[in-house]
Amino acid sequence: MNPMGNYMGGYLGMGLGWLMPLAIIALLFYLFRNRCSMHGRTHEELTAQEILDKRFANGGIDEEEYREKSAQIQSKGAA
């Protein structure tokens, strides 16, 4: 009988035992990254004006602040 038993092939299994968890982590990272890109742009890709529009729509800022910041964004874009 093998002194190492059937524990994942002895030394070979012990040496490559770290490979499976690493492969699973890489697969999850790949799937998560592709899922984000499939739903259009991510949060980092939104323009300043789009972020401002969303804040105004959600009630995070009032109309006066919205107009002020929107004008600032447009003036920076024209410069």
Secondary structure, DSSP 8 states (H G I E B T S, - for coil): --TTTTSTTTHHHHHHTTHHHHHHHHHHHHHHHHHHHHTSS-GGGS-HHHHHHHHHHTTSS-HHHHHHHHHHHHHHHH-
